[in-house]
Amino acid sequence: MTKQTGIILVLVALALAAYAGEWYLNKRSARVADRAMAPTRMVEPMPTTATQTPATPAQATTPAVATTPVSNGKKPAISGTFTPTGVLHTAEGSVVASESGDTVEIRLSEDFVVSDAPDMYVWLYPAGSDEKTAAVRHLDLGILKKNSGPATYQVSKAEFDMYGGTVVIWCKEFNVEIARAILKSNN
């Protein structure tokens, strides 16, 4: 092989490496943009109606735990307290799930706070599920838009009955659980 042929091969290899690097970065940017724009979805194949709605001042002043049925047909609420699931993050505050007709409203409380992490989502998964099982079988309620304060998510009663044992803050980028709140009856 001549010196000229060696130089040409090196230049071709560098060009291919640059092209591959640019392709990878563009693909990653598109994936991150898709996550931000993606509709809420479940990992298991089943249609979902989970949506996120902003908290209203009325929701922010609602007591954290309802212990009696409300006159408008709501059943007693169930609630849980967030705890961090690792040593790298902090989490505190409560979550309340209350049923009204065909819908279950999941409210992060005014005192909810979780430490910052990239690409955080709110998930539901069945009680007793470990982190590995939850990564496969869960209901994605949507992106966590702020690290503190109230937020409300709504799901159908059927979805909640299937997945509603634990509310989790999940980091999709690193595929790891940040915090969890196990829901328990208030009776």
C-alpha positions in Angstrom: 0.0 0.0 0.0 1.4 3.4 -1.0 1.5 6.4 1.3 -1.2 8.1 -0.9 -3.6 5.1 -0.6 -3.1 5.1 3.2 -3.9 8.8 3.5 -7.0 8.3 1.4 -8.2 5.4 3.6 -7.6 7.5 6.7 -9.6 10.4 5.2 -12.5 8.1 4.2 -12.5 6.6 7.7 -12.6 10.1 9.3 -15.5 11.1 7.0 -17.5 8.0 7.9 -16.9 8.6 11.6 -18.0 12.2 11.3 -21.1 11.2 9.4 -21.9 8.4 12.0 -21.4 10.9 14.9 -23.7 13.5 13.3 -26.3 10.8 12.5 -26.3 9.6 16.2 -26.6 13.2 17.6 -29.5 14.0 15.3 -31.2 10.7 16.2 -30.8 11.4 19.9 -32.1 15.0 19.6 -35.1 13.7 17.7 -35.7 11.1 20.5 -35.5 13.7 23.2 -37.9 16.0 21.2 -40.3 13.1 20.7 -40.4 12.3 24.4 -41.3 15.9 25.2 -44.0 16.0 22.6 -45.3 12.4 23.0 -48.8 11.8 24.2 -49.1 9.9 27.4 -49.0 6.2 26.9 -48.8 2.8 28.6 -46.0 0.4 28.1 -48.3 -2.5 27.8 -50.5 -2.5 24.7 -53.8 -1.0 25.8 -55.3 2.3 25.0 -55.0 5.0 27.7 -56.8 8.1 28.5 -54.3 9.4 31.1 -53.9 13.2 30.8 -52.3 15.8 32.9 -54.1 18.9 34.0 -52.8 21.9 35.8 -53.7 22.3 39.4 -56.2 25.0 40.1 -56.3 27.2 43.3 -59.2 25.1 44.5 -57.2 21.9 44.2 -54.2 23.5 45.9 -56.4 24.2 49.0 -58.1 20.8 49.1 -57.1 18.8 52.1 -54.4 16.3 51.5 -56.4 13.4 52.7 -60.2 12.9 52.4 -61.6 10.4 54.8 -65.3 10.5 54.1 -67.3 10.3 50.9 -68.1 13.6 49.3 -71.7 14.4 48.4 -71.0 14.6 44.7 -70.4 10.8 44.4 -66.7 10.7 45.2 -65.5 7.7 47.1 -63.1 8.0 50.0 -59.6 8.9 48.8 -56.5 6.8 49.2 -53.1 8.4 49.7 -49.4 7.9 50.1 -46.2 9.7 51.1 -43.3 10.0 48.7 -40.0 8.6 49.8 -36.8 8.6 47.7 -35.7 5.2 46.3 -32.0 5.9 46.2 -29.3 7.9 47.9 -28.8 10.4 45.0 -32.3 12.0 45.3 -34.6 13.5 47.8 -38.4 13.4 47.8 -41.2 14.3 50.2 -44.8 15.3 50.2 -48.0 13.3 49.6 -50.2 12.1 46.8 -54.0 11.6 46.9 -56.1 9.5 44.5 -59.8 10.1 44.6 -62.5 8.4 42.5 -65.4 10.2 40.9 -67.5 8.2 38.4 -65.3 6.6 35.7 -62.3 8.8 36.5 -59.6 8.8 39.2 -57.9 12.0 40.0 -54.3 11.7 41.2 -53.1 14.9 43.0 -49.5 15.7 44.0 -49.9 17.8 47.2 -48.8 21.4 47.8 -45.9 20.1 49.9 -44.6 17.7 47.1 -40.9 18.2 46.4 -38.4 16.0 44.5 -34.8 16.7 43.7 -33.9 17.5 40.1 -33.2 14.8 37.5 -33.6 14.8 33.7 -36.6 13.4 31.8 -38.8 12.8 34.9 -42.3 11.2 34.4 -45.1 10.2 36.7 -46.0 6.5 36.6 -48.5 4.2 38.2 -47.7 0.6 38.8 -49.3 -2.2 40.7 -48.6 -2.5 44.4 -45.7 -4.8 45.2 -44.0 -4.3 41.9 -40.2 -3.9 42.0 -38.3 -1.5 39.8 -37.5 -4.1 37.1 -41.1 -5.2 36.8 -42.3 -1.6 36.8 -40.0 -0.6 33.9 -42.0 -3.1 31.8 -45.5 -2.9 33.3 -46.7 0.5 34.2 -49.1 3.3 33.3 -47.3 6.5 32.1 -49.3 9.6 33.4 -47.1 12.1 31.7 -44.1 14.3 32.2 -43.4 15.8 35.6 -43.3 19.5 34.6 -42.1 20.9 37.9 -40.3 19.5 40.8 -42.4 21.0 43.5 -46.0 21.9 44.3 -49.4 20.6 43.2 -50.2 18.8 40.0 -53.2 16.8 38.9 -53.4 13.7 36.6 -56.5 11.9 35.6 -56.9 8.3 34.5 -59.9 6.0 33.9 -61.1 3.9 36.8 -60.3 0.7 34.8 -56.7 1.9 34.3 -56.4 2.8 38.0 -57.8 -0.5 39.1 -55.2 -2.3 37.0 -52.1 -0.1 37.8 -53.0 2.0 40.8 -51.0 0.7 43.7 -47.9 2.9 43.7 -47.3 6.4 42.3 -43.7 6.7 41.0 -41.4 9.5 39.8 -39.3 7.9 37.0 -36.3 9.1 35.2 -36.6 7.8 31.6 -33.2 9.0 30.5 -31.4 6.8 33.1 -34.3 4.3 33.3 -34.4 4.5 37.1 -37.0 5.2 39.8 -36.5 8.5 41.7 -39.2 8.3 44.3 -42.4 6.3 45.2 -45.6 6.7 47.2 -47.5 3.5 48.0 -51.2 4.3 48.1 -53.2 3.1 51.1 -56.8 3.4 52.2 -57.6 6.2 54.6 -60.2 4.2 56.5 
